[in-house]
């Protein structure tokens, strides 16, 4: 029965450069003819294989310094390992050397010699430029390298087809039917290439993503969220993250408006704020707040699924205008009237004759105004047209206008009462108590200050753990 050297030599006879090889009489080595260069030889209990290139033009065999030297223990079948490395399908032992060899070299960078033996205590270890590896571990590495090579080829083919199809559409206006042509792990590779740790700002991403990339990524994430591809914990974190990030911006914008000391919106501070957050001309401070809540009310009041600005009402007596600031639709399809004033308005006044606080005229007007709006909604006294200000066309739900509530947002901690800073200590103590007593006494109407709305949002943000 032929020994291993003979078997390997017979394999080499299939290659066009076999005439360059000699096998010695003792069958213990194979060398390049007319030279002292050995391709295979027995050495201290191992089969030692040196890898060479065959140059088809020069018709010569060339040793490459960066090729691995393989040492296979004599108890193992060296032929199996040689077939893997030589990639017999290429009909060459060295020329156009197998990609698997190159990948192996890249993984174990700095390795020049691979020793394969079942006698090693550990599966794999590096010693200087030597890699000592057990046969089963070597096969495991081989399997992974084969997967790498297959995936790399698949990705290259997919990219090539994608670019070809794009160009086909550009020049021939012809679209090719799309197919799913990715393999598992490709997205991991793309994200790794993006190097997320170095992306600190929006512009860092825009440097590597064009509008089509961003649109496609948005579509991908939207569908994956809808189809619940991500696990529940990630989706919860995602919800919390966006709510928290959004709320922090909303709160900051609200505090900037709250910091305005005057109702004059032509000041430098007010104009800068309006330009930053609303990008439109606004003539009144009350309108600034109305625009703010039009953008953000659903984030500040989770009880609503929809808000409708400026629903046109009719037949309202003794009212200066016919439009409540907002109609809110709650999750039970009930409706509320929401009125927005400003943070500079006073809620209370001190009544010397009765030695207590009472609602200011501004607050009283807001309450009466809200009650009239609520009555109009209950009596269906709203303009029934096909335009966008028709309440029922906005609702698109079964009619549910029974007993709407009213919400009034007005004033701030420092403006609850006029001349609050000169109140006596006794009056200051009674201020909070009387404010609570008065607003709790009104049936079906809630009164909030702007500070309270923002503080509730801040407490919510503090409770979000991301």
C-alpha positions as CSV (number, residue, x, y, z in Angstrom):
1,X,0.0,0.0,0.0
2,X,1.5,3.4,-1.0
3,X,2.6,5.6,1.9
4,X,1.5,9.2,2.4
5,X,4.3,10.7,0.3
6,X,3.5,8.5,-2.6
7,X,-0.2,9.3,-2.4
8,X,0.5,13.0,-2.3
9,X,2.9,12.7,-5.3
10,X,0.1,11.0,-7.2
11,X,-2.2,13.9,-6.5
12,X,0.4,16.3,-7.8
13,X,0.5,14.4,-11.1
14,X,-2.9,15.9,-11.9
15,X,-1.4,19.4,-12.1
16,X,0.3,20.8,-15.2
17,X,3.5,21.6,-13.3
18,X,4.0,18.0,-12.1
19,X,6.9,17.7,-14.5
20,X,8.8,20.1,-12.2
21,X,8.6,17.7,-9.3
22,X,10.7,14.7,-8.3
23,X,10.1,12.1,-5.6
24,X,13.2,10.5,-4.1
25,X,13.7,6.8,-4.0
26,X,13.1,6.5,-0.3
27,X,9.7,8.2,-0.8
28,X,10.4,10.6,2.1
29,X,10.3,13.9,0.2
30,X,9.1,15.7,-2.9
31,X,11.2,18.4,-4.3
32,X,11.4,20.8,-7.2
33,X,13.5,19.2,-10.0
34,X,17.1,20.4,-10.4
35,X,16.9,22.4,-7.1
36,X,17.2,21.9,-3.4
37,X,13.7,23.4,-2.8
38,X,11.4,20.9,-1.0
39,X,7.6,20.9,-1.4
40,X,7.1,18.1,1.0
41,X,9.3,16.2,3.4
42,X,9.3,14.1,6.5
43,X,10.7,16.0,9.5
44,X,10.8,14.9,13.1
45,X,7.5,13.0,13.1
46,X,5.7,15.6,10.9
47,X,4.9,16.0,7.2
48,X,6.3,19.4,6.3
49,X,4.7,21.2,3.4
50,X,6.0,24.4,1.8
51,X,3.7,26.2,-0.6
52,X,4.8,27.5,-3.9
53,X,3.3,29.4,-6.9
54,X,3.5,28.1,-10.4
55,X,4.1,30.9,-12.9
56,X,2.3,29.9,-16.1
57,X,4.1,32.6,-18.1
58,X,7.6,32.0,-16.9
59,X,6.9,28.3,-16.6
60,X,8.6,28.1,-13.2
61,X,7.7,27.4,-9.6
62,X,8.2,30.3,-7.2
63,X,8.3,30.2,-3.4
64,X,6.3,33.0,-1.7
65,X,7.6,34.1,1.7
66,X,4.2,35.0,3.0
67,X,2.8,31.5,2.5
68,X,2.3,29.3,5.5
69,X,4.4,26.2,6.2
70,X,2.2,23.3,7.2
71,X,3.5,20.7,9.6
72,X,1.1,17.7,9.9
73,X,1.7,14.9,12.4
74,X,2.6,11.7,10.7
75,X,-0.3,9.9,12.4
76,X,-2.7,12.1,10.4
77,X,-3.7,11.9,6.8
78,X,-1.7,14.7,5.3
79,X,-3.5,14.4,2.0
80,X,-6.8,15.8,3.5
81,X,-5.0,19.0,4.7
82,X,-3.1,19.5,1.4
83,X,-6.3,19.2,-0.6
84,X,-7.9,21.9,1.5
85,X,-5.1,24.3,1.1
86,X,-4.3,23.6,-2.5
87,X,-7.9,24.1,-3.7
88,X,-7.7,21.3,-6.3
89,X,-10.5,22.8,-8.3
90,X,-8.1,25.6,-9.4
91,X,-5.9,22.8,-10.9
92,X,-3.0,24.4,-9.1
93,X,-1.1,23.8,-5.9
94,X,0.2,27.3,-5.5
95,X,-0.8,29.5,-8.4
96,X,-3.9,31.7,-7.7
97,X,-3.6,30.3,-4.2
98,X,-6.8,29.5,-2.4
99,X,-8.7,32.3,-0.7
100,X,-9.0,30.1,2.4
101,X,-5.3,30.1,2.9
102,X,-5.2,33.9,2.7
103,X,-8.1,34.2,5.2
104,X,-6.4,31.8,7.6
105,X,-3.3,33.9,7.4
106,X,-5.3,37.1,8.2
107,X,-7.1,35.5,11.2
108,X,-3.9,34.3,12.8
109,X,-1.8,37.3,11.9
110,X,1.9,36.9,12.4
111,X,1.8,33.1,12.0
112,X,4.3,31.5,9.6
113,X,4.1,27.8,10.7
114,X,1.0,25.8,11.4
115,X,1.5,22.5,13.4
116,X,-1.4,20.1,13.4
117,X,-1.3,17.3,16.0
118,X,-3.7,15.4,18.3
119,X,-1.1,15.4,21.0
120,X,-1.4,19.0,22.1
121,X,-3.1,19.6,25.5
122,X,-5.0,22.7,24.3
123,X,-7.0,22.9,21.2
124,X,-5.2,26.0,19.9
125,X,-2.3,28.1,21.0
126,X,0.1,30.6,19.6
127,X,3.9,30.4,20.3
128,X,5.8,33.2,18.6
129,X,5.2,32.6,14.9
130,X,3.9,29.1,15.4
131,X,0.3,28.0,15.7
132,X,-0.2,24.7,17.5
133,X,-3.6,23.2,16.8
134,X,-5.5,20.0,17.2
135,X,-7.0,18.4,14.1
136,X,-10.7,18.8,15.1
137,X,-10.0,22.5,16.0
138,X,-8.3,23.0,12.6
139,X,-11.4,21.5,10.9
140,X,-13.6,23.9,12.9
141,X,-11.4,26.8,11.7
142,X,-11.7,25.5,8.1
143,X,-15.5,25.4,8.3
144,X,-15.6,29.0,9.5
145,X,-13.2,30.2,6.8
146,X,-15.3,28.4,4.2
147,X,-18.4,30.3,5.5
148,X,-16.4,33.6,5.3
149,X,-15.4,32.9,1.8
150,X,-18.9,32.0,0.7
151,X,-20.4,35.1,2.3
152,X,-17.8,37.3,0.8
153,X,-18.5,35.9,-2.7
154,X,-22.3,36.2,-2.1
155,X,-22.0,39.9,-1.0
156,X,-19.8,40.7,-4.0
157,X,-22.3,39.1,-6.4
158,X,-25.3,40.9,-4.8
159,X,-23.6,44.3,-4.9
160,X,-22.6,43.7,-8.5
161,X,-26.2,42.8,-9.5
162,X,-27.6,45.7,-7.6
163,X,-25.3,48.2,-9.4
164,X,-26.0,46.6,-12.8
165,X,-29.8,46.8,-12.2
166,X,-29.5,50.5,-11.2
167,X,-27.5,51.2,-14.4
168,X,-30.0,49.2,-16.5
169,X,-32.8,51.5,-15.2
170,X,-30.7,54.6,-15.8
171,X,-30.0,53.8,-19.5
172,X,-32.9,51.5,-20.5
173,X,-35.6,52.6,-18.0
174,X,-36.0,48.9,-17.2
175,X,-36.6,47.6,-13.7
176,X,-35.5,44.1,-12.7
177,X,-37.7,42.1,-10.3
178,X,-36.3,42.3,-6.8
179,X,-35.3,39.2,-4.8
180,X,-34.0,38.8,-1.3
181,X,-30.3,38.2,-1.8
182,X,-28.6,38.8,1.5
183,X,-27.2,36.2,4.0
184,X,-27.4,36.3,7.7
185,X,-24.7,38.4,9.3
186,X,-24.4,41.0,6.5
187,X,-26.0,43.8,8.5
188,X,-23.6,43.1,11.3
189,X,-20.8,43.5,8.8
190,X,-22.2,46.8,7.5
191,X,-22.7,48.2,11.0
192,X,-19.2,47.2,11.9
193,X,-17.9,49.1,8.8
194,X,-19.8,52.2,9.9
195,X,-17.8,52.2,13.1
196,X,-20.6,53.6,15.3
197,X,-18.3,54.6,18.2
198,X,-16.9,57.4,16.1
199,X,-20.3,58.9,15.1
200,X,-21.1,61.6,17.6
201,X,-23.3,63.9,15.6
202,X,-25.7,63.9,12.7
203,X,-23.1,65.2,10.3
204,X,-20.9,62.2,11.1
205,X,-23.5,59.9,9.7
206,X,-24.4,62.1,6.7
207,X,-20.7,61.8,5.6
208,X,-21.4,58.1,4.9
209,X,-25.1,58.0,4.1
210,X,-26.9,59.6,1.2
211,X,-30.7,60.4,1.2
212,X,-31.5,57.0,-0.4
213,X,-29.6,55.2,2.4
214,X,-31.5,57.1,5.1
215,X,-34.8,56.5,3.5
216,X,-34.1,52.8,3.1
217,X,-32.9,52.5,6.7
218,X,-36.0,54.3,7.9
219,X,-38.2,51.9,6.0
220,X,-36.3,48.9,7.3
221,X,-36.6,49.9,11.0
222,X,-40.3,50.8,10.6
223,X,-41.1,47.4,9.2
224,X,-39.0,45.6,11.8
225,X,-40.7,47.5,14.6
226,X,-44.2,46.8,13.1
227,X,-43.5,43.1,12.6
228,X,-41.9,42.9,16.2
229,X,-38.6,41.6,14.9
230,X,-36.8,43.2,17.7
231,X,-37.2,41.7,21.2
232,X,-39.6,43.3,23.7
233,X,-36.8,44.7,25.9
234,X,-35.2,46.6,22.9
235,X,-38.6,48.0,21.8
236,X,-39.3,49.2,25.4
237,X,-35.9,50.9,25.5
238,X,-36.5,52.4,22.0
239,X,-39.8,53.8,23.1
240,X,-38.3,55.2,26.3
241,X,-35.4,56.7,24.5
242,X,-37.4,58.6,21.9
243,X,-40.0,59.7,24.5
244,X,-37.2,60.9,26.8
245,X,-35.2,62.6,24.1
246,X,-38.3,64.3,22.6
247,X,-39.6,65.3,26.0
248,X,-36.3,66.9,27.0
249,X,-36.3,69.0,23.9
250,X,-40.0,69.9,24.5
251,X,-39.3,70.9,28.1
252,X,-36.3,73.0,27.1
253,X,-38.4,74.9,24.5
254,X,-41.2,75.4,27.1
255,X,-38.7,76.8,29.7
256,X,-37.3,79.2,27.1
257,X,-40.9,80.6,26.5
258,X,-41.5,80.6,30.2
259,X,-38.4,82.8,30.7
260,X,-39.9,85.6,28.6
261,X,-40.6,88.5,31.0
262,X,-42.8,90.4,28.7
263,X,-45.7,89.8,26.4
264,X,-43.8,91.8,23.7
265,X,-42.7,89.2,21.1
266,X,-40.6,91.8,19.2
267,X,-37.8,91.6,21.7
268,X,-34.5,90.1,20.6
269,X,-34.9,87.1,22.9
270,X,-38.5,86.4,21.8
271,X,-37.7,86.8,18.1
272,X,-34.7,84.4,18.4
273,X,-36.9,81.9,20.2
274,X,-39.7,82.1,17.7
275,X,-37.4,81.6,14.8
276,X,-35.7,78.6,16.4
277,X,-38.8,76.7,17.4
278,X,-41.5,77.8,15.0
279,X,-40.0,79.3,11.9
280,X,-42.9,81.7,11.3
281,X,-44.0,85.2,12.2
282,X,-46.0,85.3,15.5
283,X,-47.5,88.5,16.8
284,X,-48.7,87.6,20.3
285,X,-47.3,85.7,23.3
286,X,-50.5,83.7,23.6
287,X,-50.1,82.5,20.0
288,X,-46.5,81.4,20.8
289,X,-47.9,79.1,23.5
290,X,-50.7,78.0,21.2
291,X,-48.2,77.0,18.5
292,X,-46.0,75.3,21.2
293,X,-48.9,73.1,22.3
294,X,-50.1,72.5,18.8
295,X,-46.7,70.8,18.2
296,X,-46.3,69.1,21.6
297,X,-49.6,68.7,23.4
298,X,-49.8,65.0,22.6
299,X,-46.4,64.5,24.3
300,X,-47.4,66.5,27.4
301,X,-50.9,65.0,27.8
302,X,-50.8,61.2,27.2
303,X,-54.6,61.0,27.7
304,X,-55.2,62.3,24.2
305,X,-54.8,60.4,20.9
306,X,-55.6,63.4,18.8
307,X,-55.8,67.2,19.1
308,X,-57.7,69.5,16.7
309,X,-56.9,73.2,16.7
310,X,-59.4,75.9,16.0
311,X,-62.6,74.0,15.6
312,X,-65.2,76.6,14.4
313,X,-68.3,76.9,16.7
314,X,-71.4,78.8,16.0
315,X,-74.3,80.6,17.8
316,X,-72.1,81.4,20.8
317,X,-73.4,84.4,22.7
318,X,-71.1,87.0,24.4
319,X,-67.9,85.4,23.1
320,X,-65.2,87.4,21.3
321,X,-64.2,84.5,19.2
322,X,-65.7,81.3,18.0
323,X,-62.7,79.0,18.1
324,X,-61.5,77.1,21.2
325,X,-57.7,76.7,21.0
326,X,-57.9,72.9,20.9
327,X,-60.4,70.1,21.0
328,X,-58.7,67.0,22.5
329,X,-59.9,63.5,21.6
330,X,-59.1,61.1,24.4
331,X,-58.6,57.3,24.1
332,X,-62.3,56.7,24.8
333,X,-63.3,59.0,22.0
334,X,-64.6,61.6,24.4
335,X,-63.7,65.3,23.7
336,X,-62.3,68.1,25.9
337,X,-61.9,71.8,25.3
338,X,-58.4,73.1,25.9
339,X,-57.7,76.8,26.3
340,X,-54.2,78.3,26.3
341,X,-53.5,81.7,27.8
342,X,-50.0,82.9,28.8
343,X,-47.6,82.4,31.7
344,X,-47.8,86.2,32.5
345,X,-51.5,86.2,33.3
346,X,-52.7,86.2,36.9
347,X,-55.0,83.6,38.2
348,X,-55.9,85.1,41.6
349,X,-56.3,88.5,43.2
350,X,-56.4,89.4,46.9
351,X,-59.9,90.4,48.1
352,X,-59.5,92.7,51.1
353,X,-63.2,92.8,51.8
354,X,-63.4,89.1,52.3
355,X,-59.8,88.6,53.5
356,X,-59.1,85.8,50.9
357,X,-58.0,85.2,47.3
358,X,-60.5,85.1,44.4
359,X,-60.2,84.4,40.7
360,X,-58.9,87.3,38.7
361,X,-61.0,88.7,35.9
362,X,-58.7,87.0,33.3
363,X,-59.2,83.7,35.0
364,X,-63.0,84.2,35.3
365,X,-63.2,85.0,31.6
366,X,-61.3,81.9,30.7
367,X,-63.6,79.8,32.8
368,X,-66.8,81.2,31.3
369,X,-65.3,81.0,27.9
370,X,-64.5,77.3,28.4
371,X,-68.0,76.6,29.8
372,X,-69.6,78.2,26.8
373,X,-67.4,76.1,24.4
374,X,-68.3,72.9,26.4
375,X,-72.0,73.7,26.1
376,X,-71.7,74.4,22.4
377,X,-70.0,71.0,21.9
378,X,-72.7,69.2,23.9
379,X,-75.4,71.0,21.9
380,X,-73.6,70.2,18.7
381,X,-73.3,73.9,17.9
382,X,-70.3,73.6,15.7
383,X,-70.0,74.4,12.0
384,X,-70.9,71.4,10.0
385,X,-68.9,71.8,6.8
386,X,-66.6,69.5,4.7
387,X,-63.6,71.6,5.5
388,X,-60.9,70.6,7.9
389,X,-62.4,72.6,10.8
390,X,-65.4,70.4,11.0
391,X,-65.2,68.6,14.4
392,X,-66.9,65.3,13.4
393,X,-64.9,65.0,10.1
394,X,-61.7,65.3,12.3
395,X,-62.9,62.7,14.8
396,X,-63.9,60.1,12.3
397,X,-65.5,58.2,15.2
398,X,-69.0,57.5,16.6
399,X,-70.5,60.7,18.0
400,X,-69.5,61.0,21.6
401,X,-70.0,64.6,22.7
402,X,-71.5,63.9,26.1
403,X,-70.2,66.0,29.0
404,X,-66.9,67.3,27.5
405,X,-64.3,68.6,30.0
406,X,-62.4,71.8,30.0
407,X,-58.7,72.3,30.5
408,X,-57.2,75.8,31.0
409,X,-53.4,76.4,31.0
410,X,-52.6,79.7,32.4
411,X,-50.0,81.6,34.5
412,X,-46.9,80.5,36.3
413,X,-45.6,80.1,39.9
414,X,-44.4,83.7,40.0
415,X,-47.5,85.2,38.4
416,X,-50.4,83.4,40.1
417,X,-51.2,86.6,41.9
418,X,-50.6,90.2,40.9
419,X,-47.8,91.8,43.0
420,X,-47.0,88.4,44.5
421,X,-43.7,89.5,45.8
422,X,-45.2,92.1,48.2
423,X,-47.7,89.7,49.8
424,X,-47.4,89.2,53.5
425,X,-46.2,85.9,54.9
426,X,-49.7,84.9,55.9
427,X,-51.0,85.8,52.4
428,X,-48.2,83.7,50.8
429,X,-49.2,80.7,52.9
430,X,-52.9,81.1,52.0
431,X,-52.1,81.6,48.3
432,X,-51.3,78.0,47.5
433,X,-54.1,76.8,49.7
434,X,-56.7,79.1,48.1
435,X,-55.5,78.3,44.6
436,X,-56.0,74.6,45.2
437,X,-59.4,75.2,46.8
438,X,-60.7,77.4,44.0
439,X,-59.6,75.3,41.1
440,X,-60.9,72.1,42.7
441,X,-64.3,73.8,43.2
442,X,-65.0,74.1,39.5
443,X,-67.0,71.3,38.0
444,X,-65.5,69.5,35.0
445,X,-62.7,72.1,34.4
446,X,-59.0,71.6,35.3
447,X,-56.6,74.5,35.7
448,X,-52.9,74.1,35.2
449,X,-50.0,76.6,35.2
450,X,-47.4,76.3,32.5
451,X,-44.8,75.4,35.2
452,X,-46.9,72.5,36.4
453,X,-47.2,71.1,32.8
454,X,-43.4,71.2,32.3
455,X,-42.7,69.8,35.8
456,X,-45.0,66.8,35.2
457,X,-43.1,66.2,32.0
458,X,-39.7,66.5,33.8
459,X,-40.8,64.0,36.5
460,X,-41.8,61.6,33.8
461,X,-38.4,61.9,32.1
462,X,-36.7,61.3,35.4
463,X,-38.6,58.0,35.8
464,X,-37.5,56.7,32.4
465,X,-34.5,54.4,32.7
466,X,-32.6,54.0,29.5
